[in-house]
C-alpha cells in the first residue's frame, strides 16, 4: 500500500513540476502596473485561457500531493 501511494506521490510531484513550468510568468514589472487598465478588458475571458486552466490544475494536483503526503505520514 505504501509503495503504491509513494508512486502516486512521485507522479503528482512530476505533474505539478511540469504544470508550473508550462505556465507563463505573471510579473510584468513596471509596465504591468502602468497598463493595468487594459488588462481589465482582457480579464473577461481569462477563465478560458490556457494559463487559467494550468493554474486550476496546479491547485488540484497540489491538493492531491498534500493529501498523499499526509496519508504517507500516517501510514509510516
N, CA, C and O atoms as a CHARMM CRD file, in Angstrom:
* protein
*
  304
    1    1 UNK  N      0.82600  -1.19500   0.00000 PROA 1      0.00000
    2    1 UNK  CA     0.00000   0.00000   0.00000 PROA 1      0.00000
    3    1 UNK  C      0.87000   1.25900   0.00000 PROA 1      0.00000
    4    1 UNK  O      0.61300   2.21500  -0.73300 PROA 1      0.00000
    5    2 UNK  N      1.89000   1.23200   0.83000 PROA 2      0.00000
    6    2 UNK  CA     2.77200   2.38900   0.92200 PROA 2      0.00000
    7    2 UNK  C      3.51000   2.61900  -0.38800 PROA 2      0.00000
    8    2 UNK  O      3.73000   3.76100  -0.79300 PROA 2      0.00000
    9    3 UNK  N      3.89100   1.52800  -1.04900 PROA 3      0.00000
   10    3 UNK  CA     4.59700   1.65400  -2.32600 PROA 3      0.00000
   11    3 UNK  C      3.70500   2.28700  -3.39200 PROA 3      0.00000
   12    3 UNK  O      4.16500   3.12800  -4.16400 PROA 3      0.00000
   13    4 UNK  N      2.44900   1.89400  -3.43800 PROA 4      0.00000
   14    4 UNK  CA     1.52100   2.45300  -4.43000 PROA 4      0.00000
   15    4 UNK  C      1.29400   3.94500  -4.18500 PROA 4      0.00000
   16    4 UNK  O      1.26600   4.72900  -5.13400 PROA 4      0.00000
   17    5 UNK  N      1.13300   4.34100  -2.93700 PROA 5      0.00000
   18    5 UNK  CA     0.92100   5.75200  -2.62100 PROA 5      0.00000
   19    5 UNK  C      2.18200   6.56200  -2.89300 PROA 5      0.00000
   20    5 UNK  O      2.10500   7.71200  -3.32700 PROA 5      0.00000
   21    6 UNK  N      3.34100   5.96500  -2.63900 PROA 6      0.00000
   22    6 UNK  CA     4.59900   6.65000  -2.92400 PROA 6      0.00000
   23    6 UNK  C      4.76400   6.88100  -4.42400 PROA 6      0.00000
   24    6 UNK  O      5.22900   7.94200  -4.84200 PROA 6      0.00000
   25    7 UNK  N      4.38600   5.89700  -5.23000 PROA 7      0.00000
   26    7 UNK  CA     4.45600   6.05400  -6.68400 PROA 7      0.00000
   27    7 UNK  C      3.47800   7.12900  -7.15100 PROA 7      0.00000
   28    7 UNK  O      3.81200   7.93000  -8.02400 PROA 7      0.00000
   29    8 UNK  N      2.27500   7.15300  -6.57700 PROA 8      0.00000
   30    8 UNK  CA     1.30000   8.19800  -6.91800 PROA 8      0.00000
   31    8 UNK  C      1.82300   9.58200  -6.53400 PROA 8      0.00000
   32    8 UNK  O      1.63800  10.55000  -7.27100 PROA 8      0.00000
   33    9 UNK  N      2.46900   9.66400  -5.39200 PROA 9      0.00000
   34    9 UNK  CA     3.01900  10.94500  -4.96000 PROA 9      0.00000
   35    9 UNK  C      4.14900  11.39000  -5.88600 PROA 9      0.00000
   36    9 UNK  O      4.26500  12.57700  -6.19200 PROA 9      0.00000
   37   10 UNK  N      4.96700  10.46700  -6.32500 PROA 10     0.00000
   38   10 UNK  CA     6.02900  10.78600  -7.26400 PROA 10     0.00000
   39   10 UNK  C      5.45700  11.30600  -8.58100 PROA 10     0.00000
   40   10 UNK  O      5.96300  12.27800  -9.14100 PROA 10     0.00000
   41   11 UNK  N      4.41300  10.66200  -9.06900 PROA 11     0.00000
   42   11 UNK  CA     3.77100  11.11300 -10.30700 PROA 11     0.00000
   43   11 UNK  C      3.12400  12.48900 -10.13600 PROA 11     0.00000
   44   11 UNK  O      3.17900  13.32000 -11.04300 PROA 11     0.00000
   45   12 UNK  N      2.51400  12.72800  -8.97700 PROA 12     0.00000
   46   12 UNK  CA     1.92700  14.04400  -8.71400 PROA 12     0.00000
   47   12 UNK  C      3.01200  15.11300  -8.63700 PROA 12     0.00000
   48   12 UNK  O      2.82300  16.23000  -9.11800 PROA 12     0.00000
   49   13 UNK  N      4.13500  14.77500  -8.04100 PROA 13     0.00000
   50   13 UNK  CA     5.24300  15.72000  -7.95900 PROA 13     0.00000
   51   13 UNK  C      5.78000  16.07600  -9.33500 PROA 13     0.00000
   52   13 UNK  O      6.06400  17.24200  -9.61100 PROA 13     0.00000
   53   14 UNK  N      5.92100  15.08200 -10.19500 PROA 14     0.00000
   54   14 UNK  CA     6.36400  15.34800 -11.56400 PROA 14     0.00000
   55   14 UNK  C      5.33300  16.16400 -12.33300 PROA 14     0.00000
   56   14 UNK  O      5.68200  17.06800 -13.09200 PROA 14     0.00000
   57   15 UNK  N      4.05400  15.83500 -12.12800 PROA 15     0.00000
   58   15 UNK  CA     2.99500  16.56400 -12.83300 PROA 15     0.00000
   59   15 UNK  C      2.94500  18.02600 -12.40300 PROA 15     0.00000
   60   15 UNK  O      2.80600  18.91200 -13.24700 PROA 15     0.00000
   61   16 UNK  N      3.05600  18.28800 -11.11300 PROA 16     0.00000
   62   16 UNK  CA     2.98800  19.67400 -10.65100 PROA 16     0.00000
   63   16 UNK  C      4.21300  20.46000 -11.11500 PROA 16     0.00000
   64   16 UNK  O      4.12100  21.65800 -11.38500 PROA 16     0.00000
   65   17 UNK  N      5.35200  19.78900 -11.20700 PROA 17     0.00000
   66   17 UNK  CA     6.54500  20.46400 -11.72500 PROA 17     0.00000
   67   17 UNK  C      6.35000  20.85800 -13.17800 PROA 17     0.00000
   68   17 UNK  O      6.66900  21.98100 -13.56800 PROA 17     0.00000
   69   18 UNK  N      5.83000  19.94600 -13.97600 PROA 18     0.00000
   70   18 UNK  CA     5.59900  20.24600 -15.39600 PROA 18     0.00000
   71   18 UNK  C      4.53400  21.31900 -15.58500 PROA 18     0.00000
   72   18 UNK  O      4.67600  22.18600 -16.44700 PROA 18     0.00000
   73   19 UNK  N      3.47000  21.27100 -14.79000 PROA 19     0.00000
   74   19 UNK  CA     2.39800  22.26000 -14.90800 PROA 19     0.00000
   75   19 UNK  C      2.92500  23.65400 -14.58400 PROA 19     0.00000
   76   19 UNK  O      2.60100  24.62000 -15.27500 PROA 19     0.00000
   77   20 UNK  N      3.73100  23.75700 -13.54100 PROA 20     0.00000
   78   20 UNK  CA     4.27900  25.06300 -13.15200 PROA 20     0.00000
   79   20 UNK  C      5.23700  25.57200 -14.23000 PROA 20     0.00000
   80   20 UNK  O      5.25200  26.76600 -14.52800 PROA 20     0.00000
   81   21 UNK  N      6.02200  24.69000 -14.80700 PROA 21     0.00000
   82   21 UNK  CA     6.95800  25.11600 -15.85000 PROA 21     0.00000
   83   21 UNK  C      6.25000  25.55800 -17.12600 PROA 21     0.00000
   84   21 UNK  O      6.76600  26.40900 -17.85100 PROA 21     0.00000
   85   22 UNK  N      5.08500  24.99800 -17.41100 PROA 22     0.00000
   86   22 UNK  CA     4.33900  25.38900 -18.60600 PROA 22     0.00000
   87   22 UNK  C      3.63900  26.73700 -18.45800 PROA 22     0.00000
   88   22 UNK  O      3.26900  27.35000 -19.46000 PROA 22     0.00000
   89   23 UNK  N      3.45300  27.20500 -17.23000 PROA 23     0.00000
   90   23 UNK  CA     2.77400  28.47800 -17.01600 PROA 23     0.00000
   91   23 UNK  C      3.67500  29.64000 -17.41000 PROA 23     0.00000
   92   23 UNK  O      4.89400  29.58700 -17.25000 PROA 23     0.00000
   93   24 UNK  N      3.04900  30.68600 -17.92800 PROA 24     0.00000
   94   24 UNK  CA     3.82500  31.87500 -18.26500 PROA 24     0.00000
   95   24 UNK  C      4.03800  32.71900 -17.01500 PROA 24     0.00000
   96   24 UNK  O      3.31100  32.58400 -16.03100 PROA 24     0.00000
   97   25 UNK  N      5.03800  33.58700 -17.06400 PROA 25     0.00000
   98   25 UNK  CA     5.34900  34.43000 -15.91900 PROA 25     0.00000
   99   25 UNK  C      4.25000  35.44200 -15.65900 PROA 25     0.00000
  100   25 UNK  O      3.66200  35.98000 -16.59700 PROA 25     0.00000
  101   26 UNK  N      3.97300  35.70100 -14.40100 PROA 26     0.00000
  102   26 UNK  CA     2.89600  36.62800 -14.04300 PROA 26     0.00000
  103   26 UNK  C      3.40100  38.04800 -13.80100 PROA 26     0.00000
  104   26 UNK  O      2.61600  38.99500 -13.86500 PROA 26     0.00000
  105   27 UNK  N      4.67900  38.21500 -13.52800 PROA 27     0.00000
  106   27 UNK  CA     5.17700  39.54500 -13.21700 PROA 27     0.00000
  107   27 UNK  C      5.49500  40.29300 -14.50400 PROA 27     0.00000
  108   27 UNK  O      6.25600  39.81700 -15.34700 PROA 27     0.00000
  109   28 UNK  N      4.90700  41.45500 -14.63800 PROA 28     0.00000
  110   28 UNK  CA     5.14600  42.28000 -15.81300 PROA 28     0.00000
  111   28 UNK  C      6.01100  43.48200 -15.47500 PROA 28     0.00000
  112   28 UNK  O      6.30400  44.30000 -16.34700 PROA 28     0.00000
  113   29 UNK  N      6.41900  43.59800 -14.22600 PROA 29     0.00000
  114   29 UNK  CA     7.26600  44.70400 -13.81400 PROA 29     0.00000
  115   29 UNK  C      6.51900  46.02200 -13.82100 PROA 29     0.00000
  116   29 UNK  O      5.32700  46.06400 -13.51900 PROA 29     0.00000
  117   30 UNK  N      7.21300  47.10300 -14.16500 PROA 30     0.00000
  118   30 UNK  CA     6.63200  48.43700 -14.17100 PROA 30     0.00000
  119   30 UNK  C      5.58800  48.58600 -15.27000 PROA 30     0.00000
  120   30 UNK  O      4.60100  49.30100 -15.09100 PROA 30     0.00000
  121   31 UNK  N      5.78800  47.92800 -16.39400 PROA 31     0.00000
  122   31 UNK  CA     4.81900  48.05100 -17.48800 PROA 31     0.00000
  123   31 UNK  C      3.47800  47.41800 -17.12100 PROA 31     0.00000
  124   31 UNK  O      2.44200  47.82700 -17.64400 PROA 31     0.00000
  125   32 UNK  N      3.48400  46.43700 -16.24000 PROA 32     0.00000
  126   32 UNK  CA     2.23500  45.82900 -15.80100 PROA 32     0.00000
  127   32 UNK  C      1.41100  46.75100 -14.92400 PROA 32     0.00000
  128   32 UNK  O      0.18100  46.70700 -14.95500 PROA 32     0.00000
  129   33 UNK  N      2.07700  47.58300 -14.14400 PROA 33     0.00000
  130   33 UNK  CA     1.33700  48.50000 -13.28100 PROA 33     0.00000
  131   33 UNK  C      0.79500  49.68100 -14.08000 PROA 33     0.00000
  132   33 UNK  O     -0.25100  50.23100 -13.73500 PROA 33     0.00000
  133   34 UNK  N      1.49000  50.07500 -15.13700 PROA 34     0.00000
  134   34 UNK  CA     1.01400  51.18300 -15.96400 PROA 34     0.00000
  135   34 UNK  C     -0.13300  50.73400 -16.86100 PROA 34     0.00000
  136   34 UNK  O     -1.12500  51.44700 -17.01300 PROA 34     0.00000
  137   35 UNK  N      0.00400  49.56100 -17.45000 PROA 35     0.00000
  138   35 UNK  CA    -1.02000  49.07700 -18.37700 PROA 35     0.00000
  139   35 UNK  C     -2.07500  48.23400 -17.71300 PROA 35     0.00000
  140   35 UNK  O     -2.70700  47.41600 -18.38400 PROA 35     0.00000
  141   36 UNK  N     -2.29200  48.39300 -16.44400 PROA 36     0.00000
  142   36 UNK  CA    -3.26200  47.57800 -15.71700 PROA 36     0.00000
  143   36 UNK  C     -4.69200  47.80500 -16.13000 PROA 36     0.00000
  144   36 UNK  O     -5.52400  46.91300 -15.96300 PROA 36     0.00000
  145   37 UNK  N     -5.00600  48.95700 -16.65700 PROA 37     0.00000
  146   37 UNK  CA    -6.37800  49.25300 -17.07600 PROA 37     0.00000
  147   37 UNK  C     -6.74800  48.43200 -18.29200 PROA 37     0.00000
  148   37 UNK  O     -7.88200  47.96800 -18.40400 PROA 37     0.00000
  149   38 UNK  N     -5.81900  48.24700 -19.19600 PROA 38     0.00000
  150   38 UNK  CA    -6.10100  47.47000 -20.40600 PROA 38     0.00000
  151   38 UNK  C     -6.32600  46.00700 -20.08000 PROA 38     0.00000
  152   38 UNK  O     -7.02000  45.31000 -20.82200 PROA 38     0.00000
  153   39 UNK  N     -5.75100  45.52400 -18.97900 PROA 39     0.00000
  154   39 UNK  CA    -5.92800  44.13200 -18.60600 PROA 39     0.00000
  155   39 UNK  C     -7.34600  43.83100 -18.13600 PROA 39     0.00000
  156   39 UNK  O     -7.79600  42.69000 -18.24400 PROA 39     0.00000
  157   40 UNK  N     -8.05400  44.81700 -17.62100 PROA 40     0.00000
  158   40 UNK  CA    -9.39300  44.56400 -17.12400 PROA 40     0.00000
  159   40 UNK  C    -10.34600  44.19100 -18.25600 PROA 40     0.00000
  160   40 UNK  O    -11.29100  43.43200 -18.03900 PROA 40     0.00000
  161   41 UNK  N    -10.11400  44.71100 -19.45300 PROA 41     0.00000
  162   41 UNK  CA   -10.93000  44.34100 -20.59300 PROA 41     0.00000
  163   41 UNK  C    -10.63700  42.90400 -21.01900 PROA 41     0.00000
  164   41 UNK  O    -11.54300  42.16300 -21.40200 PROA 41     0.00000
  165   42 UNK  N     -9.37200  42.52200 -20.94800 PROA 42     0.00000
  166   42 UNK  CA    -8.97700  41.18100 -21.35800 PROA 42     0.00000
  167   42 UNK  C     -9.32100  40.13800 -20.29900 PROA 42     0.00000
  168   42 UNK  O     -9.33200  38.94400 -20.59800 PROA 42     0.00000
  169   43 UNK  N     -9.59800  40.56000 -19.08000 PROA 43     0.00000
  170   43 UNK  CA    -9.85100  39.62900 -17.98000 PROA 43     0.00000
  171   43 UNK  C    -11.20000  38.94100 -18.08500 PROA 43     0.00000
  172   43 UNK  O    -11.46200  38.00000 -17.33700 PROA 43     0.00000
  173   44 UNK  N    -12.06900  39.38300 -18.99400 PROA 44     0.00000
  174   44 UNK  CA   -13.38400  38.76400 -19.11500 PROA 44     0.00000
  175   44 UNK  C    -13.28200  37.30400 -19.55100 PROA 44     0.00000
  176   44 UNK  O    -14.02900  36.46000 -19.05600 PROA 44     0.00000
  177   45 UNK  N    -12.38000  37.00300 -20.45700 PROA 45     0.00000
  178   45 UNK  CA   -12.22000  35.63800 -20.95400 PROA 45     0.00000
  179   45 UNK  C    -11.03200  34.93200 -20.32400 PROA 45     0.00000
  180   45 UNK  O    -10.50600  33.96900 -20.88200 PROA 45     0.00000
  181   46 UNK  N    -10.61600  35.40700 -19.17300 PROA 46     0.00000
  182   46 UNK  CA    -9.42200  34.86200 -18.53700 PROA 46     0.00000
  183   46 UNK  C     -9.63000  33.42400 -18.07200 PROA 46     0.00000
  184   46 UNK  O     -8.67000  32.65400 -18.04500 PROA 46     0.00000
  185   47 UNK  N    -10.83600  33.04300 -17.71000 PROA 47     0.00000
  186   47 UNK  CA   -11.09700  31.69400 -17.21300 PROA 47     0.00000
  187   47 UNK  C    -10.96400  30.64600 -18.30900 PROA 47     0.00000
  188   47 UNK  O    -10.83700  29.45800 -18.01300 PROA 47     0.00000
  189   48 UNK  N    -10.99200  31.06300 -19.55800 PROA 48     0.00000
  190   48 UNK  CA   -10.92000  30.11300 -20.66400 PROA 48     0.00000
  191   48 UNK  C     -9.51800  29.97400 -21.24000 PROA 48     0.00000
  192   48 UNK  O     -9.30300  29.15200 -22.13000 PROA 48     0.00000
  193   49 UNK  N     -8.57500  30.74600 -20.75900 PROA 49     0.00000
  194   49 UNK  CA    -7.23600  30.69800 -21.31000 PROA 49     0.00000
  195   49 UNK  C     -6.47600  29.48400 -20.78200 PROA 49     0.00000
  196   49 UNK  O     -6.85600  28.86400 -19.79000 PROA 49     0.00000
  197   50 UNK  N     -5.40600  29.17600 -21.47300 PROA 50     0.00000
  198   50 UNK  CA    -4.58300  28.03500 -21.07300 PROA 50     0.00000
  199   50 UNK  C     -3.91700  28.28000 -19.72500 PROA 50     0.00000
  200   50 UNK  O     -3.76600  27.35000 -18.93200 PROA 50     0.00000
  201   51 UNK  N     -3.51600  29.52800 -19.45500 PROA 51     0.00000
  202   51 UNK  CA    -2.90500  29.84200 -18.16200 PROA 51     0.00000
  203   51 UNK  C     -3.88400  29.62400 -17.01300 PROA 51     0.00000
  204   51 UNK  O     -3.49200  29.16400 -15.94100 PROA 51     0.00000
  205   52 UNK  N     -5.15200  29.95000 -17.23200 PROA 52     0.00000
  206   52 UNK  CA    -6.15400  29.73800 -16.18300 PROA 52     0.00000
  207   52 UNK  C     -6.36400  28.25100 -15.93300 PROA 52     0.00000
  208   52 UNK  O     -6.52700  27.82300 -14.79000 PROA 52     0.00000
  209   53 UNK  N     -6.35900  27.46700 -17.00500 PROA 53     0.00000
  210   53 UNK  CA    -6.50800  26.01500 -16.84700 PROA 53     0.00000
  211   53 UNK  C     -5.30100  25.42200 -16.14000 PROA 53     0.00000
  212   53 UNK  O     -5.43900  24.52400 -15.30900 PROA 53     0.00000
  213   54 UNK  N     -4.11800  25.92500 -16.47100 PROA 54     0.00000
  214   54 UNK  CA    -2.91600  25.42800 -15.80000 PROA 54     0.00000
  215   54 UNK  C     -2.89800  25.83900 -14.33200 PROA 54     0.00000
  216   54 UNK  O     -2.44500  25.07400 -13.48000 PROA 54     0.00000
  217   55 UNK  N     -3.38600  27.03900 -14.02900 PROA 55     0.00000
  218   55 UNK  CA    -3.45000  27.48300 -12.63000 PROA 55     0.00000
  219   55 UNK  C     -4.42600  26.61700 -11.84000 PROA 55     0.00000
  220   55 UNK  O     -4.15500  26.25800 -10.69400 PROA 55     0.00000
  221   56 UNK  N     -5.55100  26.28600 -12.44800 PROA 56     0.00000
  222   56 UNK  CA    -6.52900  25.42200 -11.79100 PROA 56     0.00000
  223   56 UNK  C     -5.94800  24.02200 -11.58300 PROA 56     0.00000
  224   56 UNK  O     -6.15300  23.41000 -10.53500 PROA 56     0.00000
  225   57 UNK  N     -5.22600  23.52200 -12.58000 PROA 57     0.00000
  226   57 UNK  CA    -4.60900  22.19900 -12.46100 PROA 57     0.00000
  227   57 UNK  C     -3.53700  22.19800 -11.37600 PROA 57     0.00000
  228   57 UNK  O     -3.36800  21.20400 -10.67100 PROA 57     0.00000
  229   58 UNK  N     -2.81800  23.30300 -11.24200 PROA 58     0.00000
  230   58 UNK  CA    -1.79500  23.40700 -10.20200 PROA 58     0.00000
  231   58 UNK  C     -2.42800  23.28200  -8.82100 PROA 58     0.00000
  232   58 UNK  O     -1.89100  22.60800  -7.94200 PROA 58     0.00000
  233   59 UNK  N     -3.56400  23.93100  -8.63600 PROA 59     0.00000
  234   59 UNK  CA    -4.24800  23.86000  -7.34000 PROA 59     0.00000
  235   59 UNK  C     -4.70800  22.43800  -7.03200 PROA 59     0.00000
  236   59 UNK  O     -4.52300  21.95600  -5.91400 PROA 59     0.00000
  237   60 UNK  N     -5.30600  21.76500  -8.01300 PROA 60     0.00000
  238   60 UNK  CA    -5.82800  20.42300  -7.77600 PROA 60     0.00000
  239   60 UNK  C     -4.72100  19.40000  -7.57600 PROA 60     0.00000
  240   60 UNK  O     -4.80200  18.57100  -6.67000 PROA 60     0.00000
  241   61 UNK  N     -3.69400  19.44700  -8.40700 PROA 61     0.00000
  242   61 UNK  CA    -2.59300  18.49100  -8.26100 PROA 61     0.00000
  243   61 UNK  C     -1.83000  18.76300  -6.97200 PROA 61     0.00000
  244   61 UNK  O     -1.36600  17.83100  -6.31500 PROA 61     0.00000
  245   62 UNK  N     -1.69800  20.03200  -6.60700 PROA 62     0.00000
  246   62 UNK  CA    -1.06100  20.37000  -5.33200 PROA 62     0.00000
  247   62 UNK  C     -1.84800  19.84600  -4.14300 PROA 62     0.00000
  248   62 UNK  O     -1.26600  19.36200  -3.17200 PROA 62     0.00000
  249   63 UNK  N     -3.16500  19.94100  -4.21600 PROA 63     0.00000
  250   63 UNK  CA    -4.00100  19.42800  -3.12900 PROA 63     0.00000
  251   63 UNK  C     -3.88300  17.90600  -3.01700 PROA 63     0.00000
  252   63 UNK  O     -3.81000  17.36300  -1.91500 PROA 63     0.00000
  253   64 UNK  N     -3.86400  17.23200  -4.15300 PROA 64     0.00000
  254   64 UNK  CA    -3.69600  15.76700  -4.14200 PROA 64     0.00000
  255   64 UNK  C     -2.33600  15.39800  -3.57500 PROA 64     0.00000
  256   64 UNK  O     -2.21700  14.43000  -2.82400 PROA 64     0.00000
  257   65 UNK  N     -1.30200  16.16600  -3.93200 PROA 65     0.00000
  258   65 UNK  CA     0.04200  15.91400  -3.41800 PROA 65     0.00000
  259   65 UNK  C      0.08500  16.06400  -1.90200 PROA 65     0.00000
  260   65 UNK  O      0.71200  15.25700  -1.21700 PROA 65     0.00000
  261   66 UNK  N     -0.57400  17.08400  -1.37700 PROA 66     0.00000
  262   66 UNK  CA    -0.59800  17.30000   0.08000 PROA 66     0.00000
  263   66 UNK  C     -1.34600  16.16900   0.78000 PROA 66     0.00000
  264   66 UNK  O     -0.91100  15.68600   1.82500 PROA 66     0.00000
  265   67 UNK  N     -2.47000  15.74800   0.20500 PROA 67     0.00000
  266   67 UNK  CA    -3.23400  14.65100   0.80600 PROA 67     0.00000
  267   67 UNK  C     -2.41400  13.36500   0.80400 PROA 67     0.00000
  268   67 UNK  O     -2.39400  12.63500   1.79600 PROA 67     0.00000
  269   68 UNK  N     -1.73600  13.08800  -0.31300 PROA 68     0.00000
  270   68 UNK  CA    -0.89700  11.87400  -0.36600 PROA 68     0.00000
  271   68 UNK  C      0.24900  11.95600   0.64300 PROA 68     0.00000
  272   68 UNK  O      0.61900  10.94700   1.24500 PROA 68     0.00000
  273   69 UNK  N      0.80600  13.14100   0.82700 PROA 69     0.00000
  274   69 UNK  CA     1.87000  13.31700   1.81200 PROA 69     0.00000
  275   69 UNK  C      1.34800  13.03400   3.22500 PROA 69     0.00000
  276   69 UNK  O      2.01700  12.37000   4.01700 PROA 69     0.00000
  277   70 UNK  N      0.16400  13.53500   3.53200 PROA 70     0.00000
  278   70 UNK  CA    -0.42100  13.27400   4.85500 PROA 70     0.00000
  279   70 UNK  C     -0.73100  11.79600   5.05500 PROA 70     0.00000
  280   70 UNK  O     -0.50000  11.25700   6.13700 PROA 70     0.00000
  281   71 UNK  N     -1.24900  11.13900   4.02700 PROA 71     0.00000
  282   71 UNK  CA    -1.55900   9.71500   4.12200 PROA 71     0.00000
  283   71 UNK  C     -0.27800   8.90700   4.33600 PROA 71     0.00000
  284   71 UNK  O     -0.25300   7.98400   5.14900 PROA 71     0.00000
  285   72 UNK  N      0.78000   9.25300   3.60800 PROA 72     0.00000
  286   72 UNK  CA     2.04600   8.55200   3.80200 PROA 72     0.00000
  287   72 UNK  C      2.61100   8.78200   5.20300 PROA 72     0.00000
  288   72 UNK  O      3.21300   7.88300   5.78900 PROA 72     0.00000
  289   73 UNK  N      2.41800   9.96200   5.72400 PROA 73     0.00000
  290   73 UNK  CA     2.89100  10.26000   7.07500 PROA 73     0.00000
  291   73 UNK  C      2.13400   9.43100   8.11300 PROA 73     0.00000
  292   73 UNK  O      2.71600   8.96800   9.09300 PROA 73     0.00000
  293   74 UNK  N      0.85100   9.25300   7.89200 PROA 74     0.00000
  294   74 UNK  CA     0.03300   8.47200   8.83100 PROA 74     0.00000
  295   74 UNK  C      0.40000   6.98600   8.74200 PROA 74     0.00000
  296   74 UNK  O      0.44700   6.29700   9.76100 PROA 74     0.00000
  297   75 UNK  N      0.65800   6.49500   7.53100 PROA 75     0.00000
  298   75 UNK  CA     0.96300   5.08300   7.34700 PROA 75     0.00000
  299   75 UNK  C      2.32900   4.68600   7.90400 PROA 75     0.00000
  300   75 UNK  O      2.53300   3.52700   8.26600 PROA 75     0.00000
  301   76 UNK  N      3.25700   5.62400   7.97800 PROA 76     0.00000
  302   76 UNK  CA     4.60100   5.25400   8.43700 PROA 76     0.00000
  303   76 UNK  C      4.81500   5.49100   9.88600 PROA 76     0.00000
  304   76 UNK  O      5.90000   5.22400  10.40200 PROA 76     0.00000
